[in-house]
């Protein structure tokens, strides 16, 4: 199969009209589209008042706020008009899509969504029809397709919107042309970021800061050693690796080859958001999973702040019970630090994990001091339970609205909103419910939470009132994006190791 497959003209379009059995105010009529879809796009006749928008990476921005476009065309009043377009593809997308607005492909300007499947197929679709525009297939896919070796990464679009960067389970990062899906190949592209892709998994979303692509590595279920979580900085123009920071054996400043040559294993950087880029300073925040900690070369179960170039560890926060987390598979790094707006000159962040607790941190005094990274434990400002007092494996939303700072989060047992307030800032629960979810997003003034049990729930973010609950396919780590009159969420579970899947697109009429 070629690496870039053009859309099939005159593909089969199957439409079945039915009413979703959802609760709340919304009823969505559905039309199911087989992969390939129709060549005609309804976007030209769609309501011109619905603005198009880009959603170029996981959680919308480099800071991972999860706050998308202010105008999406979807409001509390027209949620009931949403219809469901189901698009079948040849892979499961256990991550998030991205969207680029008004891209010229096959001679026409159109919106484009891009997804990466668990076996590394990167597919561009027209969200208005479900038509497949192109598909990139990794050359080595035959060696791992159908096995445990997968990826959950979300691809990322270059700020110039000419290229998309995507991962494949063989440890490579690919640079693809948005217009054709063709791969850029050079001395350094594709870029290899691990020497043992069978153990070092590409699980987290990709990020961009300045001229660099940021990639992190984790491990597979069962934590089979040896592997080490690391951060890799790649020059977007050339594909050359400019920095490697290893969370174990951090005195080694290149890819560890082989991973068994390091004295320690694990410390996966596997949370959905991967690396977070702090605003203004450009420093990089990550959180690590189970592994040894010694405060000098081994940094298991810690929040870590790196220099903007990814070469130096600046500071750390490590809980007082780090050893217990390591011994009980209690990964602190199942989520990432959520950076909060400054309050009274204080730079704050919020870290949740498998310990079912949010920890409020001062980024200028991560371990309670202004010193550098060390073996000192503790130093958090506040501990507060996660929404359902359950393990947090998702990324929170951070939203500033009418002078208040909100944090929205979901776990398997609930969804909650927190407000940060006070002269000595602390978090307080604003509302919560028992509806579980993956990483929520906020767009157009509405909070969207995908429940992997099979629903897409929409809430008023300030009151917590459920506005609608729409039926959806079941999933795992998938999460939605919202732009241009559409809510797009892939469904399916990577752990089923399937080579087929579905994208659910809830859309306003004509979108």
N, C-alpha and C positions, 0 to 999 in steps of 0.2 A: 504494500500500500504506500502511496506517495505521502510525503510529509505534509503537503497542503492540498486538501481535497476541495474542489470548488462545489458550491451548492448544486444540488441536483434540480434541474429545471423541470417543472411540472410534476413534482413529487406528489405522493398520495396524501390527500388531506381528508381526514376522517373527523367529522364533527358530530358530537352527540350532545344534545341540549338536555340538561337536567338541573334541578335545584338542589344545592348543597344542603344537607341537614345540619346547619350550624345554628348556634344559639346567639343571642344578642340581636342587634338591629340589622345585621347584614345578611343578605341572601345573594349568593353569587351564582350566576349561570355559567356553565363550563363548556368549553370546546376543546377537545383533545387533538393534539397534532402529532403525527408520527415524525421521526427525525427526517430531515430534508424539507418537509413542509411545503408551503406555497411560495412562489416567487414574488407575489404581490404583497406590498406593505400597506396597511391601512393608515400609516402615520400621516400621509399626505392629506387625508380627509379628516384627520382628527381635530378636535377642538384646539384652535390656535392659542387659546388662553392657557393651555397646559404647557408649562415651560419644560424644555429638555434640560438634562443635567448630566454631568460626569459623576461616576462613583469609581474612582481609580484604584482603590486598595481596600483591604479589610478594615472595617470600622472607619472608613471615609478619609481619615487624615493620618499623618505620621505620628501624631500624639495618641492616636487610637481613642478619640473621644466617643466615637459611635454616633455622632450628631451629623446628619446628612443635610441635604438641601432644605432651605427654609420654605421653598415652594415646590410642591410635587404634583399639584393638581388634585390630590386626594385629601379630602377633608372629613370631619366627623359627619357632615351632612350627606356626603355622597358615597360613603362606604358601602351602602346597600346596592349601589350600582356596579360594584366590582364583579367581573366575570373571571372565570378560571380557564386559562389556556395551559394544558399539560403537554410538555414537549419531551418526547422520548429520545434518549441519546445512547451511544454505545459505551457507557461507563457510568459509574456512580460518583457523584460530586459530594463528598462528605466534608464540605467547607463552605465558602461563600463565593458568589459570583462577583464580577466587576462589570461596570457599564461605561461605555464611551458614547457621547452624543454626537450625532451628525458626522459620521466617518464615511468617507467615500470608498465603497467596496463594489466591485463589479460595475463601475461606472455610475453608481447612484449614491447619494448621501443618505445615510440611515443610522439609526441607533444600533449599537452592537453590544451584546453581552458576551463575556469571555469566562469560561470555566475550565478548571483542570480536574480530570477524573482521578480516581485513586491509583490507576495504573499509568498516569502521566499523559494521557491524551489531552491536548488543549484544544477546545472547540469554541468557535465564534458563531453566535446565533443572532438572527434578527428577532428581537423580543416582540415585535408587532405581528409576526406570523409564525414564529418557531422555525423558520427556514435556516438550515445550516449553511453558513457562508464559507467557512473553511475549517479544516481539522488538521492539527499537527499530531503526528504519531511518532513517538521516540523510536529511533532505530533498534534499540535493544529490548523493546517491549516483549518480544517473544520469549525472552529468558526469564521473566518474572510474572507475566500476566497470569492471574489465577492463583498466585501464591500469597503468602502473608506479607510479602514485600510491597508496601504501598506508600502513598503520600497523601497527606491531608492539607497541603499548602493551598492558600489562596493566591492566585497570580496577581501581578501588579502591573499597571500601565505606566510607561515613562511619562513624565510631566509634559513632554512635547507631543504625546499621544500618537507617536509613530511606531512605538514598539511596546510589546508586552513581554514580561519576564515570567517564566514558569518553571516548575520543578518536575523532575521525573524520579521514580524510585531507585534509579541506579546512581543517585548522588550527583546528578548534573543539573545545572541551571541553564535554561535555554533563552535566547533572545529572539523573539519572533516579530515579524512585520505585521502590524495591525491590519493593513490593507489586504494581505495575501496569506498570512500564516507561514510564510517562508522563513526558514531559520537563518540567522546571521551566523556565519562560520568564519573563524579567524584563528590566529595563533592561540587565543585564550577563550574564545566562545566555541562551544558551550563550556561553562566553568565548572570544574569538579570541586566539590566542597567536602568530600569525605573519601577516605581510602578503604572504608568497609561499609558500603551502603546496605549490606545485609543486616547490620547491627545498628548503624547510626541512621535514624529515620529523619526524613524531612517532613515534619509534622506541622510546624507553625507557618503562619502567613508571612510573606515577604514584605519588606519595607524599603523605603528610599529616604535618604537624607543627603541633600546636596547632590554631588556627583556620584554617590555610592549607593549600591544595592546592598541591603543588609539581610543576611540569611542566618538562621540558627539551626542546630541539629539536636535531636533527642534520641530516644531509644524505642524499641518495640515492646508490646505487652509482654510482661514476664521479666523485663529488665535483664535480658541475657547478656552477660559481659563477654568481652570488654567493649566499652564504648565511652566516649566523653562528649558532653555537650559543649559546643563552641559557637562563637560568633564569627562570621566571615564577612568582611567588607570587600565588595567587588566594584571596580571601576566600571561604570555603566557604558562608557564609550568603548573601552578596549576589552573588557572581560577579565582584566588582570586582577588577581587577588592582592589587595593593598594592606590587609591586616587580618590576623587570626588571633582571637583571644579564647584560650581554653579554660573552662571553669574547673577542670582538674589538671594538675601539672601546668599551672598558669605561668610558670617560668619558661615554658616552651612557647615560642611565638610563631609557630607554623602548624600546618595540619599534622597531627600525630600519625606517623606511619611506621609500623602498624599501630592501631589503638592499644594493643597488648603491651607496647613498650612503655606506656605510662603505668605507674604503680597503682593507680586507683581507677575505678570504673563508675559509670552512670553520670549523675548530675545533668540530667536531660533538660534542655531548654525547649519545652514542648507545648507550652500554653498556646491557645488559639492565636493570640496577637503577636507572639514571638518577641521582637524587640520594639520598645517604645522610644520615640524620640522626644526629648523634652523641648518645649517651645523656648525660643530665645537662645538658650545655651547650646542646643544641639546635642547635649549629652544623651547617652543611650542607657536605658533601663531594661534589665532582664530579671527574671526570677528562675532559680534552678530547682531541680527535683532531688530525689534521694541520692545521697552520696556522702562520703566523709567530709569533714570540715576541720581545718587547722588554722585558718586565719592567715595563711601565707601562700600556699599553692593550691589548696583544695577548698572549694567553696560550695559544698552541697547545701541545699535547703536555705538559700539566701536570696535577698534582693540586692542586686549589684548595679552600681552606676559606673559606666565606662566613659572615657573621653570621647568626644565627637568623632574622632578618627578610628575608634574601636581598638586602640592599641594599649590603653592603660586602664587599670582598675583604680577608680578614684575613692570609692567609699562602699560600705556594705551595711546591711541590716540582717542580722541572723537571730532568730528567736532563741530564747533561753532553753527551749526544749528541742533544739535541733537534733540532738542525738536520738531522741525518741521518735521524731519524724522519720529519720533515716531508718530506724529499726522496724518501723511499723508501716512502711510504704505510705507515709503521710505527706507526700510531695507538697512543699510550699509552692513550687513552681507550676502547679496545675492552672494558675491564672497569672496575670501580669500586673505590675503596678499601674493603677489608674491615676494619672497626673491631674491634680485639682488646680483651679485658679488660685493665684496668690491671695492670702487673707492676712491683712495687717503686716504685709511684707514677708510673710512666711510662705515658703514653697512646700506644698504638702502633696502626699500621694497615698493611695489606699491599696493595700495588698491583701487578697484573699487566697485561700488554698484548700487543700483537702482537710485541714484542721477545722473547717466550718466556721472560720472566724475572719472578719475583716480587721486589719491592723492599720491604724492611721500613723503615717510616718512623716517626719520632717526631713525633706531632702537635703537641707543644709546641716542636719545633725542626725544622720540616719541611725547611728548606733547610740545616740544621746550625746555625742561629742562632735566637735568640728574637725577632729583628726581624720586621717586617711583610713583606708581599709585595714582591718586588724582582726584579732581573735575575740574582741569584745562582743558579748552577747546582749540582746535586748536593746531597749532604748525607744520603743514605740510610745506614741502619745495616748493611744486608746485602742481597746479591743471591743468589738461589737459583733454579734452573731450574723452570719450570712442569712439571706432571705428565709430559707426554710430550715435553718440550722443544719444545712447539708453541705457536702463537699462542693467547692466552687471550681468548676471546670470551664468557666465562661469568662468573657471580658465585659466589664461594666460600661455603662454610658455615663458621661459627665456632661452636665448641661447647666449653663448659667441662664437664668430667666427671671426678669423683673427683680433684680437685686438678690436673688437667692441662688445658691449652688446646690444642684440636685445630683445624686448618684443613683442610677437605676441598675439593678442586678437581678439575675435569675439563676437558680440552681434547679436540681431535679425535683425539689419539694416546694418551691415557691418563687414569687417575684416580689420585689420590694423597692420602694423609693426611700432614700435617705436625704436629709438636708444638713449641710454643714453650716454651723452658726456658732456665735459666741466670740468674746474677746480672746479667750483661749479656745480656739476652734475645736469643736467636737461634732460628731455625727449623731443625728437623731432620726428614728424611723418616722417617716411621713405617712406611709401606708404600706400594706403588704397583703398578699393573698396566697392561696395554696396552689396556684397554677404554675407549674414548672416551666422551664424554658432553657434555650441555648443563649448565645450572646445577643442581647436586645439591641435595637437601633432606634433612634429618634429622628424623624424627618417630617417636615411640614407640620410641626406641632403635635404629632401623634407618636405614641410609643408602640413599637411592633415587637412582639415576642413570639418566636416559633417554639411550640411545644413538640418535641420529637415523638410524643405519643400519637400525634396526628392532628394538630390544629395550629392555625395562625391567629393569635389573639392581639387585638388592638385596644390600647388603653388611653384614656385621658391622663397625661403624665402628672398633672398636679393633684388630681383627686384620686387617681387609681381606678376610676369607674371604667368597667369594661364596655367598650363601644360596639364591638362585634367579635365573634369567634368563628372563623372560617375553617371548614374541613380541609385538611392537607394530608399528604402522604407522610408516613412515619419516617424517622431519621435518627440522627446521632449527634454530630457536631455542627450540622448545617445551620446557617443563619441567613437572614434576609437582607436585601438592599431595597431602597425605595427611590424611584426617580421617574420623571416623565409620565406620570399617571399609571405607574405599574409598581407592584410589589413582587420581587423575584426571589424565590427560595428553592434551592435544590433539595431533593429529598432522597432518602436511602442511607444505608449504614455500610461504611467501609468494611466493617468486620465480617460482612457476609461474603466478601471477595467476589462480587458479581462483576460482570462486564457489560451491564446495562443499567440504566437509571432514568430518572425523570426530573425535569425542572418544572416547578409550579409557578405560573405567572398570573397573578391577579391583576386585572387591568380594567380601566374605565372603558366604556364603549368607544371603539375606534382607535384604541391604543394597542 
